[in-house]
Amino acid sequence: MPSEPPLSSQDMLTGQRLCQSKSHQDSVLSAMNQQRKDGLLCDVTLVAGEQKFHAHKAVLAACSDYFRAMFSLCMMESEADEVTLQGVTCVGLKHALDFAYTGQIVLEPGVIHDVLSAGSHLQLLELLSLCSHYLIQELSSLNYLDLYRLADLFHLPALEEAVVDFLVEHMAELLHSHQEEVLLLPFRLLREVLKSDRLTTLSEEEIWQLVMRWLERECRYQYAEELLQHVRYGLMEASTLQQLSRGRLHPLQDGHLLEEALEYQRATFTQPLCQTPRTRPRFRSLTLYVAGGRKREVSRMRELRYFNPCGPGGGGGGGVSGGSPRETGHGGQHQQQQQQQPTQMQGVGVGVGVGVGPRVPGGSDWSELAPMPAGRSHHCVAVMGHFLFVAGGEVEQTNGPTCAVRSACRYDPRADRWTDIAPMKACREHFVLGALGQFLFAVGGRNELRQVLPSVERYCPKRNKWTFVQPFDRALSCHAGCVADGLLWVSGGVTNTAQYQNRLMVYDPVQDGWSARSPMLQRRVYHVMAAVRRQLYVLGGNDLDYNNDRILVRHIDCYHIDVDQWTRCSFSLLTGQNEAGVAVHEDRIYVVGGYSIWTNEPLACIQVLDVSTEGKGEVFYGPSLPFASNGIATCFLPAPHFTCPNLQSLQVPQHRIGTL
């Protein structure tokens, strides 16, 4: 039989593929550099000072807009074999050419100015970026002013920002050791430092003193109005403001700014609604706060704690990066007179600020602040304008058992101070509290007679008054709620006839009405709910089995607001948690403490649901509470002044921290 014709190469191959060499680009550039050194195939000679350098126009034009314009447009140099560069030293040009051909450069103090001049003149942006990075690594208290001048001269925004951050972090230390140099800061640099929210190493009174000294230094009074705009008078003590308003401390004071701050201080209850750039607290980070609760040995707790881990990078209030340490005692409002800095003038006392607080015994990750006026558990918290509101809960009575209360109070983290606000119209525990716009809304719960309530009431800070609004269609307690999309969402709970619920209800404050959404995939009570990126997550709680016995729910379910649909997540809680606190920060949900119906004991664990990466949610254990507690309330607030807690152990599983 005749043999088949051989297959052609095209018939044997199946398709098209991209094939790439990893070394080709480097080898070509390396060969070009060797040609430059050997003077081979070079088509231009650059002259700087009295030294000549051979080069290739194509290489120069590829990495510099300056050379691209010179050699491609109708310029006199485009046809020239030799080009003399003005304003560039031979040292700077040599380093610039080495970088253009290799992508590498060795920087040192003796050449950095020449290299910056060459890079700026020749528009070698990558070279300028490397120089900026080198200078940032060299930044110290001895050279920050010189480096800022370089950043300004050669337009290095990253270096300029680094100098501002350095001053913000080290201002207290610099005022103590290099005060005269601080008073030489250029106006624009000082202004950027004053604008920073992270300027926490000084109290606001000390910041005011710094501005006044700077203005008086060389009679720079023309800058007074603009600089004083960035002093946050609303953070000062009322007594200091009154002294300033009477003109006793300095004639340069802006009466309008002082009157604005005094009015803010007088309007005690409306402060959360009147926040401006001059009343906004300065802080370096948010951190997790835990208020009240119930632990095994003590019926109800008053303590307010915040996550403040010690150790490397853990934050706290001292050290080189945080200024001088300022701890607070146990008395009064946990305030202590700050250490005096050499910035005082004309008898002005140094202001009062919030210290890092004493450590919780047996819990080095937690510090204590001023306790609540009364111990309580199964209460609710809400945050408005950086203020923490606490309402209701169970309180231990002096002459009998615990019962629900209507009392409410507000915590100011700037002054570590509690203020009583108007009590609710109804006593409530196991209820929901949410901040919507300029109001707080309290939903359902149980009263002092253990009766389940259908009522809903609204708190108005302007009037310091609660009023009833549209109630639920049935009595409800032990439910969960959160705020999302400008609405208040409530899920699950139990009715006054002990019926467990799987309903999802939503309250519209504009319409003052409730409406139903798709029900949850199963009933839940004593659970928590949190919103992340237009999705609602329900976690923990319990349900009833066919024998009417309670069962833990570890499943995590997600409600998609835009499509009104529930889905079950592929991940679950590591252990069941009832009566827990919940808080959200950076797309992570924190389920804190609670109660286990398996052991009939309170819990000390914190479980973290991380949904920050789309499609890659995970649950892990975070740091523990200092002791087991249920019925606690949690939130994220600005960390106390002079502290910068490291939240890494809250945000990353323990086994991955060492790899970061």
C-alpha positions in Angstrom: 0.0 0.0 0.0 1.3 3.5 -0.7 2.6 5.2 2.4 0.8 8.2 3.9 2.4 11.6 3.1 4.4 12.9 6.1 2.7 15.5 8.3 3.9 19.1 7.9 5.1 21.1 10.8 1.9 23.2 10.7 -0.3 20.0 11.0 1.6 18.8 14.0 1.2 22.0 16.0 -2.0 22.8 17.8 -2.2 26.6 18.5 -0.6 29.9 19.2 1.3 30.6 22.4 3.2 33.6 23.8 6.8 32.7 24.5 8.8 35.1 26.6 12.4 35.4 27.7 13.0 36.6 31.2 16.5 37.6 30.6 16.3 39.3 27.2 15.5 42.8 28.4 18.3 42.8 31.0 20.8 41.3 28.6 20.0 43.9 25.9 20.4 46.8 28.4 23.6 45.3 29.7 25.0 45.0 26.2 24.1 48.6 25.5 25.8 49.7 28.6 28.9 47.9 27.6 28.8 49.5 24.2 28.6 52.9 26.0 31.6 52.1 28.1 33.5 51.0 24.9 32.4 53.9 22.9 30.8 51.5 20.4 27.8 52.6 18.2 27.3 55.7 20.3 25.6 58.6 18.4 25.8 61.5 20.9 28.3 62.9 23.3 27.1 64.7 26.4 29.3 67.4 28.0 28.9 68.5 31.6 31.6 70.7 33.1 34.8 69.6 31.5 33.9 65.9 31.1 32.4 64.1 28.1 30.2 61.1 28.1 29.3 58.9 25.2 25.7 57.6 24.9 22.9 56.4 22.6 20.1 58.8 21.7 17.6 55.9 21.7 18.4 54.9 25.3 18.3 58.5 26.5 15.0 59.3 24.8 13.4 56.1 26.2 13.9 57.1 29.8 13.7 60.9 29.7 11.1 63.3 28.3 13.8 65.9 28.2 16.0 63.9 25.8 13.0 62.6 23.8 12.0 66.2 23.1 15.6 67.2 22.3 16.3 64.4 19.8 12.9 64.0 18.2 11.7 67.6 17.7 13.2 70.1 15.4 15.7 71.4 17.9 19.2 72.4 17.2 20.6 69.5 19.3 18.7 66.8 17.4 21.4 66.7 14.7 24.4 67.6 16.9 27.0 65.0 17.7 27.9 66.8 20.9 25.5 68.4 23.4 26.6 70.6 26.3 24.3 70.4 29.3 23.9 73.5 31.5 23.0 73.2 35.1 24.2 69.6 35.4 27.4 68.6 37.1 29.7 65.9 35.7 29.1 63.9 38.9 25.3 64.1 38.5 25.4 63.3 34.8 27.7 60.2 35.4 25.2 58.8 38.0 22.2 59.7 35.8 23.7 57.8 32.8 24.6 54.8 35.0 21.0 54.7 36.1 19.6 55.1 32.6 21.6 52.1 31.4 21.4 49.8 34.4 18.4 50.9 36.5 20.7 50.9 39.5 22.4 53.6 41.4 24.6 53.9 44.5 23.5 57.0 46.5 25.5 58.6 49.3 25.5 62.0 51.0 28.3 63.4 48.9 26.5 62.9 45.6 22.8 63.2 46.4 22.5 66.9 45.6 24.2 66.5 42.2 22.1 63.5 41.3 18.9 65.3 42.3 19.9 68.3 40.1 20.6 66.0 37.2 17.5 63.9 37.6 15.3 67.0 37.9 17.0 68.8 34.9 16.9 65.8 32.7 13.4 64.7 33.9 14.5 61.2 35.0 11.4 60.6 37.1 12.4 57.1 38.2 15.8 58.4 39.4 14.1 61.1 41.4 11.8 58.5 43.0 14.8 56.4 44.1 16.5 59.5 45.5 13.3 60.4 47.4 13.2 56.9 48.8 16.8 57.0 49.9 16.3 60.4 51.7 13.2 59.1 53.5 15.3 56.3 54.9 17.9 58.8 56.1 15.3 61.1 57.7 16.1 62.0 61.3 15.8 64.7 63.9 19.1 66.1 62.7 18.3 66.6 59.0 14.5 66.9 58.6 14.6 70.6 57.8 17.3 70.2 55.2 15.5 67.3 53.6 12.3 69.3 53.5 14.1 72.1 51.6 15.4 69.5 49.1 11.9 68.1 48.7 10.6 71.6 48.1 13.4 72.5 45.7 13.2 69.4 43.5 9.5 68.8 44.0 9.6 65.4 45.8 6.1 65.0 47.2 6.8 61.6 48.8 9.7 63.1 50.8 7.7 66.1 51.8 4.9 63.9 53.1 7.5 61.8 55.0 8.9 64.9 56.7 5.4 66.0 57.7 4.7 62.5 59.1 8.0 62.5 61.0 7.2 65.9 62.6 3.7 64.8 63.5 5.0 61.6 65.2 8.0 63.2 67.0 6.8 66.8 67.7 6.8 66.4 71.5 10.3 65.0 71.5 11.6 67.7 69.1 10.1 70.5 71.2 11.9 69.1 74.2 15.3 68.6 72.6 15.4 70.9 69.5 12.9 73.7 70.3 14.7 76.4 68.4 14.9 74.3 65.3 11.2 73.6 65.4 10.6 77.4 65.5 12.4 77.7 62.2 9.9 75.5 60.4 8.7 77.0 57.1 5.1 78.3 57.2 3.8 75.7 54.7 5.5 72.8 56.6 4.1 73.9 60.0 0.6 74.4 58.5 0.6 70.8 57.2 1.7 69.5 60.6 -1.1 71.4 62.3 -3.7 70.0 59.8 -2.9 66.4 60.7 -5.4 64.3 62.6 -2.5 62.3 63.8 -0.8 65.1 65.8 -1.5 63.4 69.1 1.9 63.8 70.9 0.8 67.3 72.0 -2.4 68.5 73.7 -4.3 71.2 71.9 -3.1 73.7 74.4 0.5 72.8 73.6 -0.3 73.1 69.9 -1.6 76.6 70.5 1.5 77.5 72.5 3.7 76.2 69.6 1.8 78.4 67.1 2.1 81.5 69.3 5.9 81.0 69.8 6.4 80.5 66.0 4.4 83.7 65.2 6.4 85.7 67.7 9.8 84.3 66.6 10.3 86.7 63.7 7.1 88.8 64.0 5.4 86.5 61.4 2.0 87.8 62.4 0.8 87.8 58.8 0.4 84.0 59.1 -1.7 84.2 62.3 -5.1 83.9 60.8 -4.3 80.9 58.6 -2.4 78.9 61.3 -4.9 79.5 64.1 -7.6 78.1 61.8 -5.9 74.7 62.3 -5.8 74.9 66.1 -8.7 72.8 67.3 -10.1 75.1 70.0 -13.1 72.8 70.5 -10.7 70.2 72.1 -9.5 72.6 74.8 -10.8 72.7 78.3 -13.6 75.3 78.8 -11.6 77.1 81.5 -8.7 77.6 79.0 -11.1 78.9 76.4 -12.6 81.4 78.9 -9.1 82.7 79.7 -8.3 83.1 76.0 -11.6 84.9 75.3 -10.8 87.4 78.1 -7.6 88.2 76.3 -5.5 87.2 79.3 -3.2 84.9 77.4 -2.4 86.5 74.1 -3.5 89.5 72.0 -3.4 87.6 68.7 -6.4 85.5 69.5 -9.2 85.3 66.9 -12.4 86.2 68.7 -14.6 84.4 66.2 -12.8 81.1 66.7 -12.9 81.3 70.4 -16.6 82.2 70.5 -17.2 79.3 68.2 -15.4 76.9 70.5 -17.1 78.3 73.6 -20.5 77.9 72.0 -19.6 74.3 71.1 -18.6 73.6 74.8 -21.8 75.2 76.0 -24.0 73.0 73.7 -23.3 69.9 75.7 -25.9 67.6 74.2 -25.7 68.7 70.6 -21.9 68.3 70.3 -22.1 65.1 68.3 -24.1 67.0 65.6 -21.8 70.0 65.5 -18.5 68.4 64.6 -16.2 70.6 62.4 -12.5 70.3 61.5 -11.8 72.4 64.7 -13.7 70.0 67.0 -12.8 66.7 65.3 -10.5 64.6 67.7 -6.9 64.0 66.7 -6.1 60.3 66.8 -3.7 57.9 65.2 -6.0 54.9 64.8 -9.4 53.5 65.7 -9.5 50.7 68.2 -12.0 48.3 69.7 -13.9 49.4 72.8 -15.7 47.1 75.2 -18.3 48.5 77.6 -19.9 46.8 80.6 -21.1 43.2 80.6 -21.6 40.4 83.0 -18.9 38.0 84.2 -19.1 35.0 86.5 -17.9 36.6 89.7 -19.5 40.0 89.3 -23.1 40.6 88.4 -22.7 43.8 86.2 -19.5 45.7 85.2 -19.0 49.4 84.9 -15.6 49.2 83.1 -14.9 50.7 79.7 -11.8 49.1 78.1 -10.1 49.5 74.8 -7.7 47.2 72.9 -4.2 48.5 73.5 -1.6 45.7 73.1 1.8 46.1 74.7 5.1 44.9 73.2 6.8 45.8 69.9 4.5 47.9 67.7 1.7 47.6 70.2 1.1 51.3 70.7 0.8 52.8 74.1 1.8 56.3 75.0 5.5 56.5 75.1 8.8 56.0 73.3 10.5 57.8 70.5 7.6 57.6 68.1 4.8 58.6 70.6 6.3 61.4 72.6 6.6 61.3 76.4 4.6 58.6 78.1 1.5 59.9 80.0 -0.3 57.4 82.2 -3.5 58.1 84.1 -4.6 57.1 87.5 -7.7 55.5 88.9 -9.4 58.6 90.4 -11.8 61.2 89.0 -12.2 61.0 85.2 -8.9 59.1 84.7 -7.2 62.4 83.9 -3.8 63.6 85.0 -1.9 66.8 84.5 0.4 66.3 81.5 4.1 66.7 81.8 5.0 70.3 81.1 6.9 70.9 77.8 9.2 73.8 77.3 6.7 75.4 75.0 4.8 77.2 77.8 4.5 81.0 77.5 2.9 83.8 79.5 1.8 81.5 82.3 -0.4 79.2 80.2 -0.9 75.9 81.9 -0.4 72.8 79.9 -3.7 71.2 78.9 -5.4 68.0 80.1 -5.5 65.0 77.8 -6.5 61.4 78.0 -3.7 59.0 79.0 -3.3 55.4 77.9 -5.1 54.2 81.0 -4.0 51.5 83.5 -3.6 47.9 82.2 -6.3 45.4 83.0 -4.8 42.8 85.5 -4.2 39.6 83.6 -4.9 41.1 80.3 -2.0 43.0 78.8 -3.8 43.7 75.5 -6.4 45.9 77.3 -6.4 49.2 79.1 -9.1 50.8 81.2 -10.7 54.2 80.9 -13.3 56.1 83.0 -16.0 53.6 84.1 -19.6 54.0 83.2 -21.8 55.8 85.8 -23.4 52.4 86.6 -22.6 48.8 85.9 -24.8 47.2 83.2 -25.1 44.3 80.9 -27.3 43.5 77.8 -27.3 47.2 77.0 -26.7 48.8 73.6 -24.2 51.2 72.2 -24.1 53.5 69.2 -21.5 55.9 67.8 -22.4 59.4 66.6 -19.9 62.1 65.8 -17.1 60.2 67.6 -19.1 60.1 70.8 -20.2 56.7 72.3 -23.8 56.5 73.5 -24.9 53.8 76.0 -28.5 53.1 76.7 -30.6 50.7 78.8 -29.5 47.2 79.9 -29.8 45.3 83.1 -28.5 47.1 86.2 -28.1 45.5 89.7 -30.4 47.1 92.2 -29.2 47.9 95.7 -32.4 46.4 97.3 -33.1 43.5 95.0 -32.4 41.6 91.8 -31.3 43.1 88.5 -33.8 44.7 86.2 -34.0 46.7 83.0 -33.4 50.5 83.2 -34.2 53.4 81.0 -31.0 55.4 81.8 -28.6 56.5 79.1 -25.2 58.3 79.0 -22.6 59.5 76.5 -18.8 59.0 76.5 -16.4 61.6 75.1 -13.1 59.8 74.2 -11.3 63.2 73.9 -11.7 63.9 77.6 -12.4 60.4 78.9 -15.6 61.7 80.4 -19.2 60.4 80.8 -22.2 62.6 80.6 -25.8 61.5 81.5 -28.4 62.2 78.8 -32.1 62.0 79.0 -33.4 58.6 79.9 -35.5 56.6 77.5 -39.3 56.5 77.9 -39.2 52.8 78.5 -36.8 50.5 80.4 -35.1 48.2 77.9 -32.7 45.3 77.8 -32.0 42.8 75.0 -33.0 45.5 72.5 -31.4 47.3 69.4 -29.9 50.8 69.3 -28.9 52.4 66.0 -27.7 55.9 64.9 -29.4 57.2 61.8 -28.7 60.7 60.7 -29.1 63.0 63.6 -31.1 60.6 65.8 -30.7 57.4 67.8 -33.4 54.7 67.6 -34.1 52.1 70.3 -36.2 49.1 69.2 -38.1 46.6 71.3 -36.5 44.7 74.2 -37.8 43.7 77.6 -38.8 46.1 80.3 -38.3 46.0 84.1 -41.2 43.6 84.4 -39.7 41.2 81.8 -42.4 42.2 79.4 -41.5 42.1 75.7 -42.0 45.5 74.0 -43.1 46.4 70.5 -42.3 50.1 71.0 -39.6 52.1 69.2 -38.3 55.5 70.4 -36.0 58.1 69.0 -33.5 60.3 70.7 -32.8 63.8 69.5 -29.5 65.3 70.8 -30.6 68.8 69.9 -33.5 68.6 72.3 -32.0 65.9 74.6 -35.3 64.1 74.4 -36.7 60.7 73.5 -40.0 60.4 71.6 -42.0 57.3 70.5 -42.1 56.6 66.8 -43.8 53.9 64.7 -43.8 50.7 66.7 -43.2 47.1 65.6 -46.2 45.1 64.5 -45.4 42.7 67.4 -43.4 42.7 70.7 -39.8 41.6 70.2 -36.7 41.1 72.2 -33.3 39.3 71.9 -33.2 40.4 68.3 -30.2 41.8 66.4 -29.9 45.0 64.3 -27.6 47.3 62.4 -27.6 50.4 60.2 -27.1 50.2 56.5 -28.1 52.2 53.4 -29.7 54.9 55.6 -32.1 52.3 57.2 -32.3 50.4 60.4 -32.4 46.6 59.9 -33.7 44.2 62.6 -33.5 40.4 62.4 -34.8 37.4 64.4 -35.7 37.7 68.1 -38.4 36.2 70.2 -42.0 37.5 70.7 -44.0 37.9 73.9 -45.4 34.4 73.3 -41.9 32.8 73.1 -42.0 32.4 69.3 -38.6 32.4 67.8 -38.5 34.6 64.6 -36.7 34.5 61.3 -38.1 37.8 60.0 -36.0 40.6 58.6 -37.6 44.0 59.1 -36.4 47.4 58.0 -37.2 50.9 59.4 -37.2 54.0 57.2 -36.8 57.1 59.3 -38.0 59.4 56.6 -41.3 57.5 56.2 -41.4 56.5 59.9 -42.5 53.0 58.9 -41.5 49.4 59.0 -41.5 46.9 56.1 -40.6 43.3 55.7 -37.8 41.8 53.6 -36.9 38.2 52.7 -36.8 36.1 55.9 -33.6 34.6 57.3 -32.7 31.0 56.4 -33.4 30.0 60.0 -34.7 31.4 63.2 -32.2 33.1 65.5 -32.2 34.8 69.0 -29.4 36.3 71.0 -27.4 36.6 67.7 -25.6 39.6 66.2 -25.9 41.3 62.8 -23.4 43.6 61.0 -23.2 45.4 57.7 -20.3 45.3 55.3 -20.4 46.7 51.7 -24.2 46.6 51.3 -24.4 43.1 52.7 -25.8 42.1 56.1 -24.2 39.2 58.0 -26.0 37.4 60.9 -23.7 35.4 63.2 -24.2 33.2 66.3 -27.3 33.0 68.4 -29.5 29.9 68.9 -32.6 28.2 67.6 -35.0 25.5 68.8 -34.9 21.9 67.6 -37.9 19.6 67.1 -38.0 18.9 70.9 -38.0 22.6 71.6 -34.5 22.5 73.0 -32.1 25.3 72.3 -29.3 24.6 69.8 -26.3 26.7 68.9 -26.2 28.2 65.4 -22.7 28.4 64.0 -23.8 29.1 60.4 -23.1 32.5 59.0 -25.8 33.8 56.6 -25.5 36.8 54.3 -28.3 39.1 53.1 -27.7 41.0 49.8 -29.5 44.3 50.1 -29.7 45.0 46.3 -31.4 41.7 45.4 -33.3 41.0 48.7 -31.8 37.5 49.0 -30.1 35.4 51.6 -27.2 33.0 51.1 -25.4 30.7 53.5 -21.6 31.4 53.7 -19.1 28.6 53.1 -17.5 29.4 56.5 -18.9 29.2 60.0 -18.1 30.4 63.5 -15.5 28.4 65.2 -17.6 28.2 68.3 -21.2 29.3 69.0 -21.6 32.7 70.7 -24.8 34.0 72.3 -25.3 37.5 73.8 -22.1 38.7 72.3 -21.0 42.2 71.3 -20.4 43.0 67.7 -18.3 45.7 65.9 -17.2 46.4 62.3 -13.9 47.8 61.1 -12.3 47.7 57.7 -14.6 45.0 56.4 -14.0 42.8 59.4 -16.7 41.8 61.8 -15.8 41.2 65.5 -18.0 39.0 67.6 -16.8 39.7 71.2 -17.4 37.6 74.3 -20.9 36.2 74.9 -22.3 33.0 76.4 -22.1 29.3 75.5 -25.2 27.2 76.0 -23.0 24.1 75.8 -21.1 25.0 78.9 -23.5 27.5 80.5 -20.5 29.8 81.0 -19.6 33.3 79.6 -16.9 33.4 76.9 -13.7 35.4 76.6 -13.1 34.8 72.9 -13.2 37.2 70.0 -14.0 35.7 66.7 -13.2 37.7 63.6 -15.0 37.3 60.3 -12.7 38.8 57.6 -14.6 39.6 54.4 -12.2 42.3 53.2 -11.2 40.2 50.2 -14.0 39.5 47.8 -14.8 35.8 47.7 -12.2 34.8 50.3 -13.9 35.2 53.7 -12.5 33.5 56.7 -13.1 33.2 60.5 -10.4 33.2 63.1 -9.8 33.8 66.7 -8.5 37.2 67.7 -7.0 38.2 71.1 -9.1 37.2 74.1 -10.9 39.5 76.6 -9.1 39.7 80.0 -12.0 37.7 81.4 -15.1 35.9 80.2 -18.1 38.1 79.9 -21.5 38.1 78.2 -24.0 40.9 77.6 -21.2 43.3 76.6 -21.4 46.0 74.0 -18.6 46.9 71.6 -17.7 49.5 69.0 -14.7 51.1 67.3 -13.7 54.6 68.4 -10.6 56.8 68.1 -7.9 55.5 70.3 -7.1 57.7 73.4 -4.8 60.6 72.9 -1.0 59.7 72.9 -1.7 56.1 72.0 -1.5 54.2 68.7 -2.7 50.6 69.3 -1.4 48.0 66.8 -4.5 46.2 65.5 -2.5 43.5 63.6 -3.5 40.7 66.0 -7.1 41.8 65.6 -6.9 41.8 61.8 -4.7 38.8 61.0 -4.8 35.2 62.2 -2.1 34.5 64.8 -0.3 31.9 62.6 0.1 34.5 59.8 1.3 37.4 61.8 4.9 36.3 61.7 5.0 36.1 57.9 3.8 39.7 57.4 
